[in-house]
């Protein structure tokens, strides 16, 4: 059995979680779901000057994990998932999970790496919860995962891209785009604001 170690970003790069909304929070149709998902990403430090307090940055790559070890490959498929039912009378965002997605080829090395990464994240989050308490909001949950993964930033979609994606367009990753970045500790309020918008999006809708 291979003795795995948690990956670390190579020189000149930093890990980040990139938040994506899937679905429009104002939808009310039966069977419609809303998700906030946080994908692993890599930030190139040469484009992060003075980015500790919510500035715009570029140089972001999805799945830019250059090492060939199984843990690096598996980590590039990690995401934080959540779900909300759009036709629920009392809306909430539930099913907070750390998952692996789209890892299509699974051999023993990748399977062991996947178990190692998921267990390490869980163990680190449990250790943090023992000291500070369990996350009470989705924003707190995401940032706890980020710290467990060694992420320095939480990235948010540009407003034009988020609006397009809400309306059924496909989200894209490109080096030329500018992403709004916040340090992990500062991102809680913004994430919870996204959840608040979904939960209360239909408060003014009157059924006839």
FIKOLZA-1660 file (N, C-alpha, C; in steps of 0.1 Angstrom, whole numbers, plus 5000, padded with zeros to 4 digits):
% residues 208
   i   px   py   pz ch aa at
   1 5008 4988 5000  A  X  N
   1 5000 5000 5000  A  X CA
   1 5009 5013 5000  A  X  C
   2 5005 5022 4992  A  X  N
   2 5013 5035 4991  A  X CA
   2 5010 5043 5003  A  X  C
   3 5020 5049 5009  A  X  N
   3 5018 5059 5020  A  X CA
   3 5016 5073 5014  A  X  C
   4 5004 5077 5015  A  X  N
   4 5000 5090 5009  A  X CA
   4 5003 5102 5018  A  X  C
   5 5005 5113 5012  A  X  N
   5 5006 5126 5019  A  X CA
   5 4997 5136 5012  A  X  C
   6 4991 5145 5020  A  X  N
   6 4982 5154 5014  A  X CA
   6 4990 5163 5005  A  X  C
   7 4984 5166 4993  A  X  N
   7 4991 5174 4983  A  X CA
   7 4993 5189 4988  A  X  C
   8 5003 5195 4983  A  X  N
   8 5005 5209 4986  A  X CA
   8 5008 5216 4973  A  X  C
   9 5004 5229 4971  A  X  N
   9 5006 5236 4958  A  X CA
   9 5021 5237 4956  A  X  C
  10 5024 5237 4943  A  X  N
  10 5038 5239 4939  A  X CA
  10 5042 5254 4940  A  X  C
  11 5055 5257 4939  A  X  N
  11 5059 5270 4941  A  X CA
  11 5052 5280 4931  A  X  C
  12 5048 5291 4936  A  X  N
  12 5042 5301 4928  A  X CA
  12 5027 5299 4927  A  X  C
  13 5021 5289 4934  A  X  N
  13 5007 5287 4933  A  X CA
  13 5001 5285 4947  A  X  C
  14 4987 5286 4947  A  X  N
  14 4980 5285 4960  A  X CA
  14 4967 5277 4957  A  X  C
  15 4962 5269 4966  A  X  N
  15 4950 5262 4965  A  X CA
  15 4938 5272 4968  A  X  C
  16 4927 5269 4962  A  X  N
  16 4915 5277 4965  A  X CA
  16 4903 5269 4962  A  X  C
  17 4891 5273 4968  A  X  N
  17 4878 5267 4965  A  X CA
  17 4871 5277 4956  A  X  C
  18 4865 5273 4945  A  X  N
  18 4858 5282 4936  A  X CA
  18 4843 5279 4937  A  X  C
  19 4835 5289 4941  A  X  N
  19 4821 5287 4943  A  X CA
  19 4813 5289 4930  A  X  C
  20 4804 5280 4927  A  X  N
  20 4795 5281 4916  A  X CA
  20 4781 5278 4920  A  X  C
  21 4772 5287 4916  A  X  N
  21 4757 5285 4917  A  X CA
  21 4752 5277 4906  A  X  C
  22 4744 5266 4908  A  X  N
  22 4738 5259 4898  A  X CA
  22 4723 5259 4900  A  X  C
  23 4716 5266 4891  A  X  N
  23 4702 5268 4892  A  X CA
  23 4699 5282 4897  A  X  C
  24 4687 5287 4894  A  X  N
  24 4683 5301 4897  A  X CA
  24 4676 5301 4910  A  X  C
  25 4680 5309 4920  A  X  N
  25 4673 5308 4933  A  X CA
  25 4659 5313 4933  A  X  C
  26 4655 5320 4922  A  X  N
  26 4641 5325 4921  A  X CA
  26 4631 5314 4915  A  X  C
  27 4637 5303 4910  A  X  N
  27 4628 5292 4905  A  X CA
  27 4619 5287 4915  A  X  C
  28 4607 5283 4911  A  X  N
  28 4597 5277 4921  A  X CA
  28 4591 5265 4916  A  X  C
  29 4595 5260 4904  A  X  N
  29 4589 5248 4898  A  X CA
  29 4591 5235 4905  A  X  C
  30 4582 5226 4904  A  X  N
  30 4583 5213 4910  A  X CA
  30 4595 5206 4904  A  X  C
  31 4604 5200 4912  A  X  N
  31 4615 5192 4907  A  X CA
  31 4627 5201 4904  A  X  C
  32 4626 5214 4906  A  X  N
  32 4638 5223 4904  A  X CA
  32 4646 5223 4917  A  X  C
  33 4659 5222 4914  A  X  N
  33 4669 5222 4926  A  X CA
  33 4679 5233 4924  A  X  C
  34 4684 5238 4935  A  X  N
  34 4694 5248 4935  A  X CA
  34 4706 5243 4942  A  X  C
  35 4718 5245 4937  A  X  N
  35 4730 5240 4943  A  X CA
  35 4741 5252 4945  A  X  C
  36 4748 5251 4956  A  X  N
  36 4761 5259 4956  A  X CA
  36 4771 5249 4958  A  X  C
  37 4781 5249 4948  A  X  N
  37 4792 5239 4948  A  X CA
  37 4805 5246 4948  A  X  C
  38 4814 5241 4956  A  X  N
  38 4828 5246 4956  A  X CA
  38 4838 5236 4951  A  X  C
  39 4844 5240 4940  A  X  N
  39 4854 5231 4933  A  X CA
  39 4868 5235 4937  A  X  C
  40 4877 5225 4937  A  X  N
  40 4891 5228 4939  A  X CA
  40 4897 5235 4927  A  X  C
  41 4906 5245 4930  A  X  N
  41 4912 5252 4919  A  X CA
  41 4926 5256 4924  A  X  C
  42 4934 5261 4914  A  X  N
  42 4947 5266 4917  A  X CA
  42 4949 5280 4913  A  X  C
  43 4954 5289 4921  A  X  N
  43 4956 5303 4918  A  X CA
  43 4971 5305 4916  A  X  C
  44 4974 5311 4905  A  X  N
  44 4988 5314 4902  A  X CA
  44 4992 5327 4909  A  X  C
  45 5002 5327 4918  A  X  N
  45 5005 5338 4927  A  X CA
  45 5009 5350 4919  A  X  C
  46 5014 5349 4907  A  X  N
  46 5018 5361 4900  A  X CA
  46 5007 5370 4896  A  X  C
  47 4994 5365 4898  A  X  N
  47 4982 5373 4895  A  X CA
  47 4974 5376 4908  A  X  C
  48 4980 5375 4920  A  X  N
  48 4973 5376 4932  A  X CA
  48 4978 5388 4940  A  X  C
  49 4985 5398 4934  A  X  N
  49 4990 5409 4942  A  X CA
  49 4979 5416 4949  A  X  C
  50 4982 5418 4962  A  X  N
  50 4972 5425 4971  A  X CA
  50 4958 5419 4970  A  X  C
  51 4957 5406 4970  A  X  N
  51 4944 5400 4969  A  X CA
  51 4939 5394 4982  A  X  C
  52 4944 5399 4993  A  X  N
  52 4939 5393 5006  A  X CA
  52 4926 5398 5010  A  X  C
  53 4921 5408 5004  A  X  N
  53 4909 5414 5009  A  X CA
  53 4898 5417 4998  A  X  C
  54 4896 5407 4990  A  X  N
  54 4884 5407 4981  A  X CA
  54 4887 5415 4968  A  X  C
  55 4899 5414 4963  A  X  N
  55 4901 5421 4950  A  X CA
  55 4898 5411 4939  A  X  C
  56 4899 5416 4926  A  X  N
  56 4897 5407 4915  A  X CA
  56 4910 5401 4911  A  X  C
  57 4910 5388 4907  A  X  N
  57 4922 5382 4903  A  X CA
  57 4920 5373 4891  A  X  C
  58 4930 5371 4884  A  X  N
  58 4930 5361 4872  A  X CA
  58 4939 5350 4876  A  X  C
  59 4944 5343 4865  A  X  N
  59 4954 5333 4867  A  X CA
  59 4948 5321 4875  A  X  C
  60 4936 5318 4873  A  X  N
  60 4929 5307 4880  A  X CA
  60 4928 5295 4870  A  X  C
  61 4932 5283 4875  A  X  N
  61 4930 5271 4867  A  X CA
  61 4922 5261 4875  A  X  C
  62 4913 5254 4867  A  X  N
  62 4906 5243 4873  A  X CA
  62 4914 5230 4870  A  X  C
  63 4916 5223 4881  A  X  N
  63 4923 5210 4879  A  X CA
  63 4938 5211 4875  A  X  C
  64 4944 5223 4878  A  X  N
  64 4958 5225 4874  A  X CA
  64 4967 5219 4885  A  X  C
  65 4967 5206 4886  A  X  N
  65 4975 5199 4896  A  X CA
  65 4986 5191 4889  A  X  C
  66 4998 5197 4888  A  X  N
  66 5008 5193 4879  A  X CA
  66 5015 5180 4883  A  X  C
  67 5014 5176 4895  A  X  N
  67 5021 5164 4900  A  X CA
  67 5013 5152 4894  A  X  C
  68 5020 5141 4892  A  X  N
  68 5014 5129 4886  A  X CA
  68 5010 5118 4897  A  X  C
  69 5011 5122 4909  A  X  N
  69 5007 5112 4920  A  X CA
  69 4992 5111 4920  A  X  C
  70 4987 5099 4924  A  X  N
  70 4972 5097 4925  A  X CA
  70 4965 5107 4934  A  X  C
  71 4971 5111 4945  A  X  N
  71 4965 5121 4954  A  X CA
  71 4962 5134 4947  A  X  C
  72 4972 5138 4938  A  X  N
  72 4970 5151 4931  A  X CA
  72 4958 5150 4921  A  X  C
  73 4958 5138 4914  A  X  N
  73 4947 5136 4904  A  X CA
  73 4934 5136 4911  A  X  C
  74 4933 5129 4922  A  X  N
  74 4920 5127 4930  A  X CA
  74 4916 5141 4935  A  X  C
  75 4925 5148 4941  A  X  N
  75 4922 5161 4947  A  X CA
  75 4916 5171 4936  A  X  C
  76 4920 5170 4924  A  X  N
  76 4914 5179 4914  A  X CA
  76 4899 5176 4911  A  X  C
  77 4894 5165 4916  A  X  N
  77 4880 5162 4914  A  X CA
  77 4872 5164 4927  A  X  C
  78 4878 5170 4937  A  X  N
  78 4870 5172 4949  A  X CA
  78 4861 5184 4948  A  X  C
  79 4850 5183 4954  A  X  N
  79 4841 5195 4955  A  X CA
  79 4833 5194 4968  A  X  C
  80 4828 5206 4972  A  X  N
  80 4818 5207 4983  A  X CA
  80 4805 5209 4977  A  X  C
  81 4795 5200 4981  A  X  N
  81 4782 5200 4975  A  X CA
  81 4771 5205 4985  A  X  C
  82 4760 5210 4979  A  X  N
  82 4749 5213 4987  A  X CA
  82 4737 5213 4978  A  X  C
  83 4725 5213 4983  A  X  N
  83 4713 5213 4975  A  X CA
  83 4701 5219 4982  A  X  C
  84 4693 5226 4975  A  X  N
  84 4680 5232 4980  A  X CA
  84 4669 5228 4971  A  X  C
  85 4657 5225 4976  A  X  N
  85 4645 5222 4968  A  X CA
  85 4638 5235 4966  A  X  C
  86 4636 5239 4953  A  X  N
  86 4631 5251 4949  A  X CA
  86 4616 5252 4952  A  X  C
  87 4609 5241 4952  A  X  N
  87 4594 5242 4954  A  X CA
  87 4590 5239 4969  A  X  C
  88 4600 5238 4978  A  X  N
  88 4597 5236 4992  A  X CA
  88 4591 5249 4998  A  X  C
  89 4581 5246 5007  A  X  N
  89 4575 5258 5014  A  X CA
  89 4584 5265 5022  A  X  C
  90 4592 5258 5030  A  X  N
  90 4602 5264 5039  A  X CA
  90 4616 5260 5033  A  X  C
  91 4622 5269 5026  A  X  N
  91 4634 5265 5019  A  X CA
  91 4646 5264 5028  A  X  C
  92 4655 5256 5025  A  X  N
  92 4668 5255 5032  A  X CA
  92 4678 5249 5023  A  X  C
  93 4691 5250 5026  A  X  N
  93 4702 5244 5018  A  X CA
  93 4707 5233 5027  A  X  C
  94 4706 5221 5021  A  X  N
  94 4709 5209 5029  A  X CA
  94 4719 5200 5021  A  X  C
  95 4721 5188 5027  A  X  N
  95 4730 5178 5020  A  X CA
  95 4744 5184 5018  A  X  C
  96 4750 5190 5028  A  X  N
  96 4764 5195 5028  A  X CA
  96 4773 5183 5028  A  X  C
  97 4781 5182 5017  A  X  N
  97 4790 5170 5016  A  X CA
  97 4803 5174 5009  A  X  C
  98 4813 5167 5013  A  X  N
  98 4826 5167 5006  A  X CA
  98 4826 5155 4997  A  X  C
  99 4827 5157 4984  A  X  N
  99 4826 5146 4975  A  X CA
  99 4837 5146 4964  A  X  C
 100 4838 5135 4957  A  X  N
 100 4846 5134 4945  A  X CA
 100 4837 5132 4933  A  X  C
 101 4839 5140 4922  A  X  N
 101 4830 5139 4911  A  X CA
 101 4839 5137 4898  A  X  C
 102 4833 5129 4889  A  X  N
 102 4838 5128 4875  A  X CA
 102 4852 5122 4875  A  X  C
 103 4855 5113 4885  A  X  N
 103 4867 5105 4885  A  X CA
 103 4864 5092 4878  A  X  C
 104 4864 5092 4865  A  X  N
 104 4858 5081 4857  A  X CA
 104 4866 5068 4858  A  X  C
 105 4879 5069 4858  A  X  N
 105 4887 5056 4858  A  X CA
 105 4892 5054 4873  A  X  C
 106 4888 5043 4878  A  X  N
 106 4892 5040 4892  A  X CA
 106 4899 5027 4894  A  X  C
 107 4912 5028 4897  A  X  N
 107 4920 5016 4900  A  X CA
 107 4923 5016 4915  A  X  C
 108 4931 5007 4919  A  X  N
 108 4934 5006 4933  A  X CA
 108 4941 5018 4939  A  X  C
 109 4951 5023 4931  A  X  N
 109 4959 5035 4936  A  X CA
 109 4950 5047 4937  A  X  C
 110 4941 5049 4928  A  X  N
 110 4932 5061 4929  A  X CA
 110 4922 5059 4940  A  X  C
 111 4917 5046 4942  A  X  N
 111 4908 5044 4953  A  X CA
 111 4914 5046 4966  A  X  C
 112 4926 5041 4968  A  X  N
 112 4933 5044 4981  A  X CA
 112 4935 5059 4983  A  X  C
 113 4939 5066 4972  A  X  N
 113 4941 5080 4974  A  X CA
 113 4929 5087 4977  A  X  C
 114 4917 5083 4971  A  X  N
 114 4905 5089 4974  A  X CA
 114 4900 5088 4988  A  X  C
 115 4902 5075 4993  A  X  N
 115 4898 5073 5007  A  X CA
 115 4907 5081 5017  A  X  C
 116 4920 5082 5013  A  X  N
 116 4930 5089 5021  A  X CA
 116 4926 5104 5022  A  X  C
 117 4923 5110 5011  A  X  N
 117 4920 5124 5010  A  X CA
 117 4907 5127 5018  A  X  C
 118 4896 5119 5015  A  X  N
 118 4883 5121 5022  A  X CA
 118 4885 5120 5037  A  X  C
 119 4892 5109 5041  A  X  N
 119 4894 5107 5056  A  X CA
 119 4902 5118 5062  A  X  C
 120 4912 5123 5055  A  X  N
 120 4921 5134 5061  A  X CA
 120 4913 5146 5062  A  X  C
 121 4905 5150 5052  A  X  N
 121 4896 5162 5053  A  X CA
 121 4886 5160 5065  A  X  C
 122 4880 5149 5066  A  X  N
 122 4871 5146 5077  A  X CA
 122 4878 5147 5091  A  X  C
 123 4889 5141 5092  A  X  N
 123 4896 5142 5105  A  X CA
 123 4900 5156 5109  A  X  C
 124 4905 5164 5099  A  X  N
 124 4909 5177 5102  A  X CA
 124 4897 5186 5106  A  X  C
 125 4886 5184 5099  A  X  N
 125 4874 5191 5102  A  X CA
 125 4869 5187 5116  A  X  C
 126 4869 5175 5120  A  X  N
 126 4865 5170 5133  A  X CA
 126 4874 5176 5144  A  X  C
 127 4887 5177 5141  A  X  N
 127 4896 5183 5151  A  X CA
 127 4893 5198 5153  A  X  C
 128 4890 5205 5142  A  X  N
 128 4887 5219 5143  A  X CA
 128 4873 5220 5151  A  X  C
 129 4864 5211 5148  A  X  N
 129 4851 5212 5155  A  X CA
 129 4852 5210 5170  A  X  C
 130 4862 5201 5174  A  X  N
 130 4864 5199 5188  A  X CA
 130 4869 5212 5195  A  X  C
 131 4876 5220 5188  A  X  N
 131 4881 5232 5194  A  X CA
 131 4872 5244 5193  A  X  C
 132 4865 5245 5181  A  X  N
 132 4857 5257 5179  A  X CA
 132 4842 5254 5177  A  X  C
 133 4838 5242 5177  A  X  N
 133 4824 5238 5175  A  X CA
 133 4821 5235 5161  A  X  C
 134 4810 5227 5158  A  X  N
 134 4807 5223 5145  A  X CA
 134 4802 5235 5137  A  X  C
 135 4804 5235 5123  A  X  N
 135 4798 5246 5115  A  X CA
 135 4783 5246 5116  A  X  C
 136 4778 5258 5118  A  X  N
 136 4764 5261 5119  A  X CA
 136 4757 5266 5106  A  X  C
 137 4765 5271 5097  A  X  N
 137 4760 5276 5084  A  X CA
 137 4768 5270 5073  A  X  C
 138 4763 5271 5061  A  X  N
 138 4770 5265 5050  A  X CA
 138 4783 5273 5047  A  X  C
 139 4783 5286 5050  A  X  N
 139 4796 5293 5048  A  X CA
 139 4806 5288 5058  A  X  C
 140 4802 5285 5070  A  X  N
 140 4812 5280 5080  A  X CA
 140 4817 5266 5075  A  X  C
 141 4808 5258 5069  A  X  N
 141 4811 5245 5065  A  X CA
 141 4822 5246 5054  A  X  C
 142 4819 5254 5044  A  X  N
 142 4828 5255 5032  A  X CA
 142 4842 5260 5037  A  X  C
 143 4842 5270 5046  A  X  N
 143 4855 5275 5050  A  X CA
 143 4863 5265 5059  A  X  C
 144 4855 5256 5066  A  X  N
 144 4862 5246 5074  A  X CA
 144 4868 5235 5064  A  X  C
 145 4861 5232 5053  A  X  N
 145 4867 5223 5043  A  X CA
 145 4879 5230 5037  A  X  C
 146 4878 5243 5034  A  X  N
 146 4890 5250 5028  A  X CA
 146 4902 5249 5037  A  X  C
 147 4900 5251 5050  A  X  N
 147 4912 5250 5059  A  X CA
 147 4917 5236 5059  A  X  C
 148 4909 5226 5059  A  X  N
 148 4913 5212 5059  A  X CA
 148 4921 5209 5047  A  X  C
 149 4918 5215 5036  A  X  N
 149 4925 5213 5023  A  X CA
 149 4938 5222 5022  A  X  C
 150 4940 5232 5031  A  X  N
 150 4951 5241 5029  A  X CA
 150 4948 5252 5019  A  X  C
 151 4936 5255 5017  A  X  N
 151 4933 5266 5007  A  X CA
 151 4935 5279 5013  A  X  C
 152 4939 5289 5005  A  X  N
 152 4942 5302 5009  A  X CA
 152 4930 5312 5005  A  X  C
 153 4923 5308 4995  A  X  N
 153 4913 5317 4989  A  X CA
 153 4900 5310 4987  A  X  C
 154 4889 5318 4988  A  X  N
 154 4876 5313 4982  A  X CA
 154 4873 5323 4971  A  X  C
 155 4870 5317 4959  A  X  N
 155 4868 5324 4947  A  X CA
 155 4853 5324 4943  A  X  C
 156 4849 5336 4938  A  X  N
 156 4835 5337 4934  A  X CA
 156 4834 5341 4919  A  X  C
 157 4823 5337 4913  A  X  N
 157 4822 5339 4899  A  X CA
 157 4820 5354 4896  A  X  C
 158 4826 5359 4885  A  X  N
 158 4822 5373 4880  A  X CA
 158 4807 5374 4879  A  X  C
 159 4802 5386 4881  A  X  N
 159 4787 5387 4881  A  X CA
 159 4781 5383 4868  A  X  C
 160 4787 5387 4857  A  X  N
 160 4781 5384 4844  A  X CA
 160 4781 5368 4841  A  X  C
 161 4791 5361 4846  A  X  N
 161 4792 5347 4845  A  X CA
 161 4782 5340 4854  A  X  C
 162 4780 5345 4866  A  X  N
 162 4770 5339 4875  A  X CA
 162 4756 5341 4869  A  X  C
 163 4753 5352 4864  A  X  N
 163 4740 5355 4858  A  X CA
 163 4737 5346 4846  A  X  C
 164 4747 5344 4838  A  X  N
 164 4745 5335 4827  A  X CA
 164 4743 5321 4831  A  X  C
 165 4750 5317 4841  A  X  N
 165 4749 5303 4846  A  X CA
 165 4735 5300 4853  A  X  C
 166 4731 5310 4860  A  X  N
 166 4717 5309 4866  A  X CA
 166 4707 5307 4855  A  X  C
 167 4709 5312 4843  A  X  N
 167 4699 5311 4833  A  X CA
 167 4702 5300 4823  A  X  C
 168 4709 5290 4828  A  X  N
 168 4711 5278 4820  A  X CA
 168 4724 5277 4812  A  X  C
 169 4732 5287 4812  A  X  N
 169 4745 5287 4805  A  X CA
 169 4755 5278 4812  A  X  C
 170 4765 5275 4805  A  X  N
 170 4776 5267 4810  A  X CA
 170 4787 5275 4816  A  X  C
 171 4791 5272 4829  A  X  N
 171 4802 5279 4835  A  X CA
 171 4815 5275 4828  A  X  C
 172 4825 5284 4828  A  X  N
 172 4837 5281 4821  A  X CA
 172 4849 5285 4830  A  X  C
 173 4860 5278 4827  A  X  N
 173 4872 5281 4834  A  X CA
 173 4882 5287 4824  A  X  C
 174 4888 5298 4826  A  X  N
 174 4897 5304 4816  A  X CA
 174 4907 5313 4824  A  X  C
 175 4919 5313 4819  A  X  N
 175 4930 5320 4826  A  X CA
 175 4927 5335 4825  A  X  C
 176 4920 5340 4814  A  X  N
 176 4918 5354 4812  A  X CA
 176 4907 5360 4821  A  X  C
 177 4899 5352 4827  A  X  N
 177 4888 5357 4835  A  X CA
 177 4893 5363 4848  A  X  C
 178 4885 5372 4854  A  X  N
 178 4888 5378 4866  A  X CA
 178 4878 5372 4877  A  X  C
 179 4884 5367 4887  A  X  N
 179 4876 5361 4898  A  X CA
 179 4877 5369 4911  A  X  C
 180 4865 5370 4917  A  X  N
 180 4865 5378 4930  A  X CA
 180 4870 5369 4941  A  X  C
 181 4881 5373 4947  A  X  N
 181 4887 5364 4958  A  X CA
 181 4886 5370 4971  A  X  C
 182 4883 5361 4981  A  X  N
 182 4884 5365 4995  A  X CA
 182 4892 5355 5002  A  X  C
 183 4899 5360 5013  A  X  N
 183 4906 5350 5021  A  X CA
 183 4895 5341 5028  A  X  C
 184 4900 5329 5032  A  X  N
 184 4890 5319 5037  A  X CA
 184 4882 5325 5048  A  X  C
 185 4888 5332 5058  A  X  N
 185 4881 5337 5069  A  X CA
 185 4871 5348 5066  A  X  C
 186 4873 5355 5055  A  X  N
 186 4864 5366 5051  A  X CA
 186 4853 5361 5042  A  X  C
 187 4853 5349 5038  A  X  N
 187 4843 5344 5028  A  X CA
 187 4830 5340 5034  A  X  C
 188 4830 5337 5047  A  X  N
 188 4818 5332 5053  A  X CA
 188 4805 5340 5051  A  X  C
 189 4806 5353 5053  A  X  N
 189 4794 5362 5051  A  X CA
 189 4789 5362 5037  A  X  C
 190 4798 5362 5027  A  X  N
 190 4793 5362 5014  A  X CA
 190 4787 5349 5010  A  X  C
 191 4792 5337 5014  A  X  N
 191 4786 5325 5011  A  X CA
 191 4772 5324 5018  A  X  C
 192 4772 5328 5031  A  X  N
 192 4759 5327 5038  A  X CA
 192 4749 5337 5032  A  X  C
 193 4754 5348 5025  A  X  N
 193 4745 5357 5018  A  X CA
 193 4739 5351 5006  A  X  C
 194 4746 5342 4999  A  X  N
 194 4741 5335 4988  A  X CA
 194 4730 5325 4992  A  X  C
 195 4732 5319 5004  A  X  N
 195 4722 5310 5009  A  X CA
 195 4710 5317 5013  A  X  C
 196 4711 5329 5020  A  X  N
 196 4700 5337 5024  A  X CA
 196 4692 5341 5012  A  X  C
 197 4698 5345 5001  A  X  N
 197 4691 5349 4989  A  X CA
 197 4682 5337 4984  A  X  C
 198 4688 5325 4984  A  X  N
 198 4680 5314 4979  A  X CA
 198 4668 5311 4989  A  X  C
 199 4671 5311 5002  A  X  N
 199 4660 5308 5012  A  X CA
 199 4649 5318 5011  A  X  C
 200 4652 5330 5009  A  X  N
 200 4642 5341 5009  A  X CA
 200 4638 5346 4996  A  X  C
 201 4642 5339 4985  A  X  N
 201 4639 5344 4971  A  X CA
 201 4625 5345 4968  A  X  C
 202 4617 5336 4974  A  X  N
 202 4602 5336 4971  A  X CA
 202 4594 5342 4982  A  X  C
 203 4599 5349 4991  A  X  N
 203 4591 5354 5002  A  X CA
 203 4580 5363 4998  A  X  C
 204 4582 5370 4987  A  X  N
 204 4572 5380 4982  A  X CA
 204 4563 5373 4971  A  X  C
 205 4565 5360 4968  A  X  N
 205 4556 5353 4959  A  X CA
 205 4543 5350 4966  A  X  C
 206 4532 5354 4960  A  X  N
 206 4519 5351 4966  A  X CA
 206 4512 5341 4958  A  X  C
 207 4508 5330 4964  A  X  N
 207 4501 5319 4957  A  X CA
 207 4486 5323 4954  A  X  C
 208 4481 5321 4943  A  X  N
 208 4467 5324 4939  A  X CA
 208 4458 5312 4939  A  X  C
% end
